[in-house]
Amino acid sequence: MTDNIDKAIAVVGPTAAGKTKLAIALAHKYQGEIIGADSRQVYKGMDIGTGKDLDDYYNNGHPIPYHLIDVVEPTENFDVANYQRLARQALNSILAQGHLPIVAGGSGLYLQALIDNYEFSPAKPNTALRQDLEKLSVQELYQKLNNLAPALASKLNNSDRHNHRRLIRYLEIILNKPTNSLPHKNSHSTINWLILGIDYPMEILEQRIYDRLIERLENEAMIEEVYRLHEQGVDWRRLESFGLEYRFISRYLREQLDYDQMVEQLYIAIRQFAKRQKTWFKRWEKQGREIHWLDVNNPLQEAESLIDQFL
């Protein structure tokens, strides 16, 4: 790097767009290390459903270092503030070694918390408040959060929206603290970011989503993963809270859906999730964050050109 300003890359986009593959190729060329930005890939044992593809973190036989993947057990709580703290540590460690940090993922709130340098005010658990909130359903909790902090609620990803414990924690922070202590953007940052976006027209993305889903369901490997997680102590409610694959496969395992219904409903849910991701990135751009959308026919070449200019 040619100046004293720390620089980092982010590879963003909707699910099934090819972010991981691109990030790995860039990490190999630029002596980079990858920081995951996926709210579910932080959990151990949730491999196929979250698309970790850890066997791909090699280039010509050389391992690509990665961070913020497989950091907590699926029974543990982990929220955006936890992510930001650990991601900052990884970022600083990578920079200290003279390597290039490459953040890759599609969890919008996690990306924005790190890149826009959000500040989170800690709130001590309120036992009485928590007991009251625990009586509410996921839908009621999200509606309450949306009423109290619509800007925050609108940024939650699919997993957060359906995570009972996480919604309670957000509400605890809001209800225990004055309004001005809610998560907010800190304009002071020592990192200069180049954000690369990879996306497809919706009809092409839908086909990629379907093909990937069928591939993951082959040999029932993803179904076995969800069954194994439950056998290891992750209850059905917790699996439901992870959304998408874990929600619909858990319903299939409980015989609430037959196989064809599970596949159809899961495919629809992933498509809807991808649309919400696309909307989120558009909103981030409207807020002033520049995203360089790559030509999907040759994303690596265009990304390399942009990075060469950036560094």
C-alpha positions in Angstrom: 0.0 0.0 0.0 1.4 3.3 -1.1 0.1 5.7 1.6 -0.6 5.9 5.3 -4.3 5.5 5.0 -5.5 2.0 5.9 -7.5 0.5 3.0 -9.9 -2.4 2.8 -12.1 -4.1 0.2 -15.7 -5.3 0.6 -17.4 -7.7 -1.8 -21.2 -7.4 -1.4 -24.3 -8.6 -3.1 -27.4 -10.8 -2.8 -27.3 -14.5 -2.1 -26.1 -16.8 -4.9 -24.3 -14.0 -6.7 -20.8 -15.4 -6.3 -19.3 -13.2 -3.6 -17.2 -15.9 -2.0 -15.6 -17.1 -5.2 -14.7 -13.6 -6.2 -13.4 -12.7 -2.7 -11.1 -15.8 -2.6 -9.6 -15.0 -6.0 -8.9 -11.4 -4.9 -7.4 -12.6 -1.6 -5.0 -14.8 -3.5 -3.9 -12.1 -5.8 -3.6 -9.2 -3.3 -2.3 -11.2 -0.2 -5.7 -10.7 1.4 -7.6 -12.2 4.2 -11.3 -12.6 4.2 -13.7 -11.4 6.9 -17.1 -13.0 6.6 -20.2 -10.7 6.8 -22.9 -13.3 7.1 -25.1 -13.4 10.2 -25.4 -17.2 10.1 -21.9 -18.3 9.0 -20.6 -17.2 12.4 -22.3 -20.3 13.9 -20.4 -23.6 14.1 -21.9 -26.6 12.4 -24.2 -24.6 10.1 -22.2 -25.2 7.0 -24.2 -26.4 4.0 -27.3 -24.3 4.8 -25.2 -21.1 5.1 -23.0 -21.9 2.1 -19.7 -21.6 3.9 -17.9 -23.6 1.2 -14.7 -23.7 3.3 -13.2 -26.3 1.0 -13.0 -23.5 -1.6 -10.8 -21.3 0.7 -7.7 -22.5 -1.2 -6.0 -21.1 -4.2 -3.5 -23.4 -6.0 -3.3 -25.5 -2.8 -2.6 -22.5 -0.5 -5.2 -21.8 2.2 -6.8 -18.4 2.2 -7.1 -17.0 5.8 -10.6 -16.2 6.9 -12.3 -14.7 10.0 -15.8 -14.4 11.5 -16.8 -17.8 10.3 -17.3 -20.6 12.9 -16.9 -18.4 15.9 -19.8 -19.3 18.2 -22.0 -22.3 18.9 -25.5 -22.2 17.4 -27.0 -22.2 20.9 -25.2 -18.9 21.8 -26.4 -15.4 21.2 -24.6 -13.3 18.7 -25.7 -10.0 17.4 -24.5 -7.1 15.2 -22.6 -5.5 18.1 -20.7 -8.8 18.7 -20.0 -9.0 15.0 -18.7 -5.4 14.8 -16.3 -5.9 17.7 -14.8 -9.1 16.4 -14.7 -7.9 12.8 -12.8 -4.7 14.0 -10.3 -6.9 15.8 -9.8 -9.0 12.6 -9.5 -5.9 10.5 -6.8 -4.4 12.7 -4.9 -7.8 12.9 -4.9 -8.1 9.1 -3.7 -4.6 8.6 -1.0 -5.0 11.2 0.4 -7.8 9.1 0.5 -5.7 6.0 -2.3 -7.8 4.4 -5.4 -6.6 2.6 -8.7 -7.1 4.5 -11.5 -8.3 2.2 -15.0 -8.3 3.8 -17.4 -10.6 1.9 -21.0 -11.2 2.6 -24.6 -10.1 2.2 -25.8 -9.4 5.7 -26.5 -5.7 5.2 -26.7 -4.6 8.9 -23.4 -6.3 9.6 -21.7 -4.7 6.6 -23.0 -1.3 7.5 -22.1 -1.6 11.2 -18.5 -2.3 10.2 -18.0 -0.1 7.2 -20.1 2.9 8.4 -18.5 2.5 11.8 -21.7 2.3 13.8 -21.5 3.0 17.5 -23.4 0.8 19.9 -24.2 1.7 23.5 -24.1 -1.2 25.9 -27.2 -1.9 27.9 -27.4 -4.2 31.0 -30.0 -6.9 30.8 -33.3 -5.9 32.5 -34.7 -9.1 34.0 -38.3 -7.8 34.5 -38.4 -6.3 31.0 -36.9 -9.5 29.5 -39.6 -11.6 31.1 -42.3 -9.4 29.7 -40.8 -9.5 26.2 -40.3 -13.2 26.3 -44.1 -13.6 26.4 -44.4 -12.0 23.0 -44.2 -13.8 19.7 -41.5 -13.1 17.1 -44.1 -11.1 15.0 -45.1 -9.1 18.1 -41.5 -8.3 19.0 -40.6 -7.2 15.5 -43.7 -5.0 15.3 -42.8 -3.4 18.7 -39.2 -2.8 17.4 -40.6 -1.3 14.2 -42.8 1.1 16.2 -40.0 2.2 18.5 -37.1 2.3 16.0 -38.3 1.9 12.4 -34.9 2.8 10.9 -33.2 0.0 12.9 -36.0 -2.5 12.2 -35.8 -1.9 8.4 -32.1 -2.8 8.4 -32.5 -6.2 10.1 -31.8 -9.2 7.9 -34.1 -12.2 7.6 -32.3 -14.1 10.4 -32.6 -11.2 12.8 -36.2 -10.5 12.0 -37.1 -14.0 13.1 -34.7 -14.4 16.0 -36.7 -14.2 19.2 -33.7 -13.7 21.5 -32.0 -11.1 19.2 -35.2 -9.1 18.9 -35.6 -9.1 22.7 -32.0 -7.8 23.0 -32.6 -5.0 20.6 -35.7 -4.0 22.5 -33.8 -4.1 25.8 -31.2 -1.7 24.4 -33.9 0.7 23.1 -36.2 0.6 26.2 -33.3 0.8 28.7 -31.6 3.8 27.0 -32.4 7.2 25.8 -33.1 7.6 22.1 -29.8 9.3 21.3 -27.9 6.1 22.5 -29.3 3.9 19.7 -26.8 2.6 17.2 -25.7 5.5 15.0 -23.1 6.2 12.3 -19.8 7.6 13.4 -18.4 9.8 10.6 -14.9 9.4 11.9 -13.2 6.4 10.4 -9.5 5.5 9.7 -10.4 3.0 7.0 -10.8 3.9 3.3 -13.2 1.4 1.8 -13.6 0.2 -1.8 -17.0 -1.6 -2.1 -17.4 -4.0 -5.0 -20.9 -5.3 -5.8 -21.8 -8.4 -7.7 -25.4 -9.0 -8.8 -27.5 -10.5 -11.6 -30.9 -9.6 -13.1 -33.6 -11.2 -10.9 -34.6 -13.8 -13.4 -31.0 -15.1 -13.7 -30.4 -14.9 -9.9 -33.6 -16.9 -9.4 -32.2 -19.7 -11.5 -28.9 -19.6 -9.7 -30.8 -19.8 -6.4 -32.8 -22.8 -7.6 -29.8 -24.7 -9.0 -27.8 -24.1 -5.8 -30.7 -25.2 -3.6 -31.1 -28.5 -5.5 -27.4 -29.1 -5.3 -27.4 -28.6 -1.6 -30.3 -30.9 -1.1 -28.6 -33.7 -3.1 -27.9 -36.8 -1.0 -29.9 -35.1 1.8 -26.7 -33.6 3.2 -28.4 -30.3 4.2 -31.3 -32.2 5.7 -28.9 -34.3 7.7 -27.1 -31.1 8.9 -30.3 -29.7 10.3 -31.2 -33.1 11.9 -27.7 -33.3 13.5 -27.9 -29.8 14.9 -31.2 -30.7 16.6 -29.7 -33.9 18.0 -26.8 -31.8 19.3 -29.1 -29.7 21.4 -30.3 -26.9 19.1 -34.1 -26.8 19.7 -36.7 -26.4 17.0 -37.5 -22.8 18.0 -33.8 -21.8 17.6 -33.6 -23.5 14.2 -36.7 -21.6 13.1 -35.1 -18.4 14.2 -32.2 -18.9 11.7 -34.6 -18.7 8.9 -34.6 -20.0 5.3 -33.0 -23.5 5.1 -33.1 -24.2 8.8 -36.7 -23.1 9.2 -38.2 -25.0 6.3 -36.1 -28.2 6.8 -36.9 -28.2 10.5 -40.6 -28.1 9.5 -40.0 -31.0 7.1 -38.3 -33.0 9.8 -41.3 -32.4 12.1 -43.6 -33.5 9.3 -45.3 -30.1 9.1 -44.3 -30.1 5.4 -43.7 -32.9 2.8 -40.6 -32.8 0.8 -42.0 -31.0 -2.3 -43.7 -28.4 -0.1 -40.4 -27.8 1.7 -38.5 -27.3 -1.5 -41.1 -25.0 -3.0 -41.6 -22.8 0.1 -37.8 -22.6 0.7 -37.1 -21.6 -2.8 -39.8 -18.9 -2.6 -38.3 -17.7 0.7 -34.8 -17.5 -0.6 -36.0 -15.5 -3.7 -37.8 -13.1 -1.4 -34.7 -12.8 0.7 -32.6 -11.9 -2.3 -35.0 -9.2 -3.3 -34.8 -7.7 0.1 -31.0 -7.7 -0.1 -31.1 -5.9 -3.5 -33.4 -3.3 -1.9 -31.1 -2.9 1.0 -28.0 -2.2 -1.1 -30.0 0.3 -3.2 -31.0 2.1 0.1 -27.4 2.1 1.2 -26.3 3.8 -2.0 -29.0 6.4 -1.5 -27.6 7.1 1.9 -24.3 8.0 0.2 -22.3 4.8 0.2 -20.7 4.1 -3.2 -20.9 0.6 -4.5 -19.0 -0.4 -7.7 -21.3 -2.9 -9.4 -19.2 -5.3 -11.5 -19.8 -6.7 -14.9 -21.0 -10.3 -14.1 -19.6 -11.6 -17.3 -16.1 -10.8 -16.1 -16.2 -9.6 -12.5 -12.7 -10.6 -11.6 -11.0 -8.5 -14.3 -13.1 -5.4 -13.5 -12.5 -5.9 -9.8 -8.7 -6.2 -10.2 -8.7 -3.0 -12.3 -10.6 -1.1 -9.6 -8.4 -2.4 -6.8 -5.2 -1.6 -8.7 -6.4 2.0 -9.0 -7.6 2.0 -5.3 -4.3 0.7 -3.8 
